[in-house]
Amino acid sequence: MIKILFICHGNICRSPMSEFVLKDMVEKRGIKDQFYIASAATSREEIWGDVGNPVYPPAKAELKKHGIGATPYTDFSGKRAVQVTKADYDKYDYILCADSANIRNTLRIVGADPEGKIKLLLEYAGRPGESIADPWYTGNFEITYKDIEEGLEGFLKYLGK
């Protein structure tokens, strides 16, 4: 089982989009049983008490535009923002961040990265040091989706999937 955790600042846009796009990809390839896929935030800005906010409506709309969310495995309707924890470092094989600030903040939470698990997703697309476009600021969820899709295709190729 390959365990992947996607990280962004609030866990309402880029990281849940990455989570559900990858779930869609592995489901369509018939290999979903080989993966455990989740997402989390570095901040608590979208978490009130113990309840996180749902996926941001324009992010949901972009996922739906690509047919994601129509199966029980890709249904994101119950997804709520959660914060990454120190224990997540041992739980996951890959911790894939949307941008370099997410890496810094994840390291503050988990401590060190002795196993080299924490990386930018776009490194797998041959785009080292590049961030997934942040739709919170750009308002362009289509560009964000394309960045995520490119990163995930590269990641699956890296895994031989």
N, C-alpha and C positions, 0 to 999 in steps of 0.2 A: 504494500500500500504506500503510495507516494502522497505525503501530506504537505499541502501548500497553504500558506497564509498570505493574503494580499493586504497591504497596508497603505493607507492614505491618512490625511489629517483628521477627517471627521467620520469616515466610514459611511458616507451617504451618497457619494458620487463615484470616484475612480476605483476604490477598492471593491465595493460591491459589484460594480460593472465588470471588473476583472474576474471576480468570483463566478458570476453567472455566465459570462461569455465563455470561460473555460469549461464550466459545467455543460454548456450547450455543445461545445466542441468535442468533449470526451464522450458525451452521450451519443452524438451523431456518429462517432467513430466506433461505438460499441465497446468502449474501454472504461466506462465510468466506475466500474467496480475496482479499478486499479488506483483510484484517487480518493482522497479526502480533501475537500476544498472549502476554505472559509475566508473571511476578511475581517479586518479590525481597524481601529483608529489609533493614532498616537495621542489624541487629545480626548477630553471628556466634554467638549463643547456641544456635542449632539446627543449627550446622555444626561438624562435628568433623573437623579436618584439612581435606581437600578434599571431604568427603562430608556433605551436608546430610540432616537428618531428613526422612522422608516427611510428607505431609499428615497432620495430627492425626486420629486415628480418628473422633471425633465430627463433625469437619468433613466427612470422607469420607462418613459416614452421612447427613449432611444433604444433601449433593450427590446421593447415590444415591436418597434419598427423593423428590427432584425429577426423577429419571430421568437425571441427568447422570453421564456416565462410560461409557455404553453403546456409544458409537461410538469408532472409532480417534482422531478429532479431540478428543473430550472425555474420553478415558481418562486419568485422573490417577494411575494406579497407579505410574507411574515418576517422578512429580514429586518432586523433592528441594529442600530449602531452599537458596537461593543468596543472596549478598549483592549489593546494588546496587553498581555501580562508577562511577567518574568517567566512563568511556567510555560508560556507558549514557545519559548526558545527550544526547550527539550521536546515539546510535542510535535513540532513541524520540521520537515526536511528542508523546505525552502520558504524563506520569508521575503516576499517580493514587494518592493516599495515603489510608489508612484514617482517620488522625487527625492533629492538628496536630503532635504529637511526631514522627510519621513525616516530616512536611515538614521540621521543624528538622533532624532527623538525616540526611535525604537531602541537604539543602543542605550539611551538614558534609562529606559524602562527595563530592558533585559540584561543589561550589563555589557559584557564583551561578546564578541562573535568569533570564538576560537575555531569553529567549524566552517566558517565562511558561508553561512546560510543566508545572510542578509545581503540582498542585491537589488539593483534597479531592474524592473521588468524589462525595460528597453535595451539592457545589455544583451539580452537574448535575440534581439533584432539587429544586432550589429551597430547599435547606437549607444556606445558607452558614455556615461555621464549625462545622458539626456533624460528629461522628465516627460511623463505623460502629461499632455496638455490639461491644465486644470480648468474644467468648465465652470467652476464657481466664479472664476474671474473672467474667462473668455465668453461664457454663455454659449459656447459651441460644443455641444455634446457629440456631434458627428466626428469632429477631429479627435476628440478623446476616445471615441469608440474605435476609430481607425488605428490610433496609437496602441491601444490595448490589444486589438486583434493582431497587429503586427508583432507585438511583443510575445503574445501567447503562441502564435504560429512558430516563432523562433524557439520558444521554450519547449514546445512539444517536439520540435525537430531535435533539439538538444537531448531530450529524453529518449529519442528514438521512437516516438509515438506518432 
